Amino acid sequence: MVDLHVHSTCSDGTYAPSRLVDYAREKGLSAFALTDHDTVNGLKEALDYAAELRGADADNVPEVIPGIELSSDYQGRDVHVIGLYIDHRDARFQRYLQDFVASRDARNDKMCQRLREAGMDISYEKLRAAFPGSVITRAHYAQYMLEHGYVGSRAEAFERYVGDHCPYYVPREKITPAQAVSLILGAKGIPVLAHPILCHMSDSRLDALVGELKEVGLMGIEALYSTYRTCDERQVRALARKYGLLLSGGSDFHGENKPGLDLGTGYGKLYVPEEILERIKLAHRDLISSIN
């Protein structure tokens, strides 16, 4: 069993990268992809720790697949694109991430200013101090508000303050899905459309998106996912067949930030077989060969 969609404390998960390696061993996974939102900061820790365990002859050490989940916008909808087996040290890719950090910092400063005007003692510096090493997301805002008594629940934070249509929310500057695919290919990775059902599009609109992305190099689509119903999986598999895409799958594990959703098994029914990863590995070898 594998899990190709996992988050750590370097974005909005609650498990440190090395802890994820240990937990994947406990769960019996043969591999997992660390796909933090718009950052690769956790990859070195996870990769080095797994290598250290293998050097000590530890049993059942999972393969850590270097990945990322890029945020993008398509006609006003959030669309996420996962990169698997990326070269996270690629210079062009690193420059993009640095530019994203600058844009993210400016956005967070604006949002904190609005929240201060609402009477909260909050700043971007305080958020970063509260969640060191993390890419600050709205989940961190909600947690901070809860811990400081400004809201009674994380849900209230989103409903009143940081949700998409709240007066204190400042939207992020996003790339297009096609640009995300291009960035991942440039980093020698396999671009995968993440949880397409969660884009909340009509069938025809989703079909059009997948077709457009296939033309610019999309190679996979997430057909196995924690919240999919049987009909959802059937629809995504049909899109994969129509456009000749690899199947991928993952839990979207975030630790305590998604209660009840576990690594590898999602809400209890998820199972991503190793055969899916083997096909992705073969495609990645072919991709590298074509580049070289």
C-alpha positions as CSV (number, residue, x, y, z in Angstrom):
1,M,0.0,0.0,0.0
2,V,1.2,3.5,-0.8
3,D,0.0,7.1,-0.2
4,L,0.8,9.7,-2.8
5,H,-0.7,12.8,-1.1
6,V,0.6,13.7,2.4
7,H,1.2,16.9,4.3
8,S,3.6,17.8,7.1
9,T,4.1,20.6,9.5
10,C,6.0,22.4,6.7
11,S,2.6,23.3,5.3
12,D,-0.7,22.7,7.1
13,G,-0.2,19.2,8.6
14,T,0.5,18.4,12.2
15,Y,3.2,15.7,11.8
16,A,6.8,16.6,11.3
17,P,8.4,15.1,8.1
18,S,10.5,12.6,10.1
19,R,7.4,11.6,12.1
20,L,5.6,10.9,8.9
21,V,8.3,8.4,8.0
22,D,7.9,6.6,11.4
23,Y,4.1,6.7,11.0
24,A,4.2,5.3,7.5
25,R,6.3,2.4,8.9
26,E,3.7,1.8,11.6
27,K,1.0,1.8,9.0
28,G,2.9,-0.6,6.8
29,L,3.2,1.7,3.8
30,S,5.9,0.8,1.2
31,A,6.0,4.5,0.0
32,F,4.5,7.9,0.5
33,A,4.8,11.2,-1.2
34,L,5.4,14.3,0.8
35,T,3.3,16.9,-1.1
36,D,3.2,20.0,1.1
37,H,1.4,23.1,-0.2
38,D,3.7,25.3,-2.4
39,T,6.9,24.3,-0.4
40,V,9.6,21.6,-0.5
41,N,11.0,22.6,2.9
42,G,10.2,19.2,4.5
43,L,11.7,17.0,1.9
44,K,15.3,17.0,3.1
45,E,14.3,16.0,6.6
46,A,12.1,13.2,5.5
47,L,14.6,11.9,2.9
48,D,17.6,12.1,5.2
49,Y,15.7,10.4,8.0
50,A,14.6,7.5,5.8
51,A,18.1,7.1,4.6
52,E,19.4,7.1,8.2
53,L,16.9,4.3,9.1
54,R,18.0,2.2,6.1
55,G,21.7,2.8,7.1
56,A,20.9,1.4,10.5
57,D,19.2,-1.7,8.9
58,A,15.8,-0.8,10.1
59,D,12.9,-2.9,8.8
60,N,10.2,-1.7,6.4
61,V,11.5,1.8,5.8
62,P,9.1,3.4,3.3
63,E,10.3,5.1,0.1
64,V,9.9,8.9,0.5
65,I,8.8,10.4,-2.8
66,P,9.7,14.0,-3.2
67,G,6.6,16.0,-4.1
68,I,4.7,19.2,-3.9
69,E,1.1,20.4,-4.2
70,L,0.9,23.6,-6.2
71,S,-2.1,25.9,-5.8
72,S,-3.6,27.4,-8.9
73,D,-6.7,29.2,-10.2
74,Y,-8.9,28.1,-13.1
75,Q,-11.9,30.4,-14.0
76,G,-12.3,31.3,-10.3
77,R,-11.9,27.8,-9.0
78,D,-9.1,26.4,-6.8
79,V,-7.3,23.7,-8.7
80,H,-4.3,21.9,-7.2
81,V,-1.6,20.1,-9.1
82,I,0.6,17.6,-7.4
83,G,4.2,17.0,-8.6
84,L,5.7,13.5,-7.9
85,Y,9.4,12.7,-8.1
86,I,10.3,16.3,-8.5
87,D,13.9,17.5,-8.5
88,H,13.2,19.9,-5.6
89,R,16.7,21.4,-5.9
90,D,16.1,22.5,-9.5
91,A,17.2,26.2,-9.8
92,R,14.2,27.4,-11.8
93,F,11.8,25.6,-9.5
94,Q,13.5,27.1,-6.4
95,R,13.2,30.6,-7.9
96,Y,9.5,30.2,-8.4
97,L,9.1,29.1,-4.8
98,Q,11.1,32.1,-3.6
99,D,8.8,34.4,-5.6
100,F,5.8,32.6,-4.1
101,V,7.1,33.2,-0.6
102,A,7.4,36.9,-1.3
103,S,3.9,37.1,-2.6
104,R,2.6,35.0,0.3
105,D,4.3,37.2,2.9
106,A,2.6,40.3,1.4
107,R,-0.8,38.7,1.4
108,N,-0.4,37.5,5.0
109,D,0.6,41.0,6.2
110,K,-2.6,42.4,4.6
111,M,-4.8,39.8,6.1
112,C,-3.3,40.2,9.6
113,Q,-3.8,44.0,9.3
114,R,-7.5,43.5,8.6
115,L,-7.9,41.1,11.5
116,R,-6.2,43.6,13.8
117,E,-8.7,46.2,12.7
118,A,-11.3,43.7,13.9
119,G,-9.8,43.7,17.3
120,M,-7.4,40.8,17.2
121,D,-3.9,40.9,18.5
122,I,-2.4,39.1,15.5
123,S,0.5,39.6,13.2
124,Y,2.3,37.6,10.6
125,E,5.3,37.5,12.9
126,K,3.2,36.0,15.7
127,L,1.8,33.4,13.4
128,R,5.2,32.4,12.2
129,A,6.4,32.2,15.8
130,A,3.4,30.0,16.7
131,F,3.9,27.7,13.8
132,P,7.7,27.7,13.1
133,G,8.8,26.2,9.8
134,S,5.3,26.1,8.4
135,V,3.8,27.6,5.3
136,I,1.1,29.7,6.9
137,T,-2.3,28.8,5.7
138,R,-5.8,29.7,6.8
139,A,-5.8,26.5,9.0
140,H,-3.0,28.2,11.0
141,Y,-5.1,31.4,11.3
142,A,-8.0,29.4,12.6
143,Q,-5.9,27.5,15.1
144,Y,-4.3,30.7,16.3
145,M,-7.8,32.4,16.8
146,L,-9.0,29.3,18.6
147,E,-6.0,29.2,21.0
148,H,-6.3,32.9,21.8
149,G,-10.1,32.8,22.4
150,Y,-11.2,34.8,19.4
151,V,-13.4,32.0,18.1
152,G,-15.0,28.9,19.6
153,S,-14.0,26.6,16.9
154,R,-11.9,26.4,13.7
155,A,-15.2,26.3,11.7
156,E,-16.2,29.6,13.2
157,A,-12.9,31.2,12.2
158,F,-13.6,30.2,8.6
159,E,-17.3,31.2,8.7
160,R,-16.6,34.7,10.2
161,Y,-13.1,35.7,9.3
162,V,-10.9,33.7,6.9
163,G,-13.4,32.0,4.6
164,D,-13.4,32.9,0.9
165,H,-16.1,35.5,1.1
166,C,-15.3,37.0,4.5
167,P,-14.3,40.7,4.7
168,Y,-11.0,39.9,6.3
169,Y,-9.9,37.4,3.7
170,V,-7.2,38.4,1.2
171,P,-6.9,36.0,-1.8
172,R,-3.6,34.6,-2.7
173,E,-1.8,35.4,-6.0
174,K,-2.1,32.1,-8.0
175,I,-0.7,30.7,-11.1
176,T,-2.8,28.8,-13.7
177,P,-3.1,25.0,-13.7
178,A,-1.2,25.0,-17.0
179,Q,1.6,26.9,-15.4
180,A,1.7,24.5,-12.5
181,V,2.0,21.6,-14.9
182,S,4.8,23.3,-16.7
183,L,6.7,24.1,-13.5
184,I,6.5,20.4,-12.4
185,L,7.7,19.2,-15.7
186,G,10.5,21.7,-15.6
187,A,11.5,20.1,-12.2
188,K,11.5,16.7,-13.9
189,G,8.4,15.6,-12.0
190,I,5.1,13.8,-12.9
191,P,2.2,16.4,-12.8
192,V,-1.0,15.0,-11.4
193,L,-4.3,16.8,-11.1
194,A,-5.2,16.5,-7.4
195,H,-8.7,15.6,-6.2
196,P,-10.6,16.9,-9.3
197,I,-14.0,16.2,-7.8
198,L,-13.1,18.9,-5.1
199,C,-12.9,21.5,-7.9
200,H,-16.7,21.4,-7.8
201,M,-17.2,21.9,-11.5
202,S,-19.8,20.5,-13.9
203,D,-18.8,17.4,-15.7
204,S,-18.3,19.2,-19.0
205,R,-16.2,21.9,-17.4
206,L,-14.0,19.4,-15.6
207,D,-13.6,17.4,-18.8
208,A,-12.5,20.6,-20.6
209,L,-9.9,21.4,-17.8
210,V,-8.4,17.9,-18.0
211,G,-8.3,18.1,-21.8
212,E,-6.5,21.5,-21.7
213,L,-4.0,20.2,-19.1
214,K,-3.3,17.1,-21.1
215,E,-2.3,19.2,-24.0
216,V,0.3,21.0,-21.9
217,G,1.7,17.9,-20.4
218,L,-0.5,16.6,-17.5
219,M,0.5,13.0,-16.9
220,G,-1.8,11.8,-14.1
221,I,-5.0,12.3,-12.2
222,E,-6.0,11.5,-8.6
223,A,-8.6,8.7,-9.0
224,L,-8.3,7.3,-5.5
225,Y,-9.0,9.8,-2.7
226,S,-10.3,9.8,0.9
227,T,-13.6,11.5,0.3
228,Y,-14.6,10.0,-3.1
229,R,-17.8,8.1,-3.5
230,T,-17.9,5.2,-5.9
231,C,-19.4,7.4,-8.6
232,D,-16.6,9.9,-8.1
233,E,-13.9,7.4,-8.6
234,R,-15.7,6.0,-11.6
235,Q,-15.9,9.5,-13.2
236,V,-12.2,10.2,-12.6
237,R,-11.1,6.8,-13.9
238,A,-13.2,7.5,-17.1
239,L,-11.3,10.8,-17.5
240,A,-8.0,9.0,-17.1
241,R,-9.0,6.5,-19.8
242,K,-10.2,9.2,-22.2
243,Y,-7.1,11.3,-21.9
244,G,-4.5,8.6,-21.4
245,L,-3.5,9.6,-17.9
246,L,-1.8,7.7,-15.1
247,L,-3.9,6.9,-12.0
248,S,-2.7,8.3,-8.7
249,G,-4.2,8.2,-5.2
250,G,-3.7,9.5,-1.7
251,S,-5.3,10.3,1.6
252,D,-4.5,14.0,1.8
253,F,-3.3,13.3,5.3
254,H,-3.0,16.4,7.5
255,G,-2.8,14.8,11.0
256,E,-5.0,16.5,13.6
257,N,-6.1,19.2,11.1
258,K,-8.3,16.6,9.4
259,P,-9.7,14.5,12.3
260,G,-10.6,10.9,11.4
261,L,-8.6,10.9,8.2
262,D,-5.6,8.6,8.5
263,L,-2.5,8.0,6.6
264,G,-2.9,5.4,3.9
265,T,-6.5,4.5,4.6
266,G,-8.2,7.9,4.6
267,Y,-11.6,7.5,6.4
268,G,-11.1,3.8,6.4
269,K,-11.9,2.6,2.9
270,L,-9.0,4.1,0.9
271,Y,-6.4,1.6,-0.6
272,V,-3.8,2.7,-3.1
273,P,-2.0,-0.4,-4.5
274,E,1.7,-0.4,-5.2
275,E,0.9,-1.2,-8.9
276,I,-0.2,2.4,-9.3
277,L,3.1,3.7,-8.1
278,E,5.0,1.2,-10.3
279,R,3.3,2.7,-13.4
280,I,4.2,6.2,-12.2
281,K,7.8,5.2,-11.7
282,L,8.0,3.8,-15.2
283,A,6.6,7.0,-16.6
284,H,9.1,9.0,-14.6
285,R,12.0,6.9,-16.0
286,D,10.7,7.5,-19.5
287,L,10.4,11.3,-18.8
288,I,14.0,11.5,-17.5
289,S,15.2,9.5,-20.5
290,S,13.4,11.9,-22.9
291,I,15.0,14.9,-21.2
292,N,18.5,13.4,-21.2
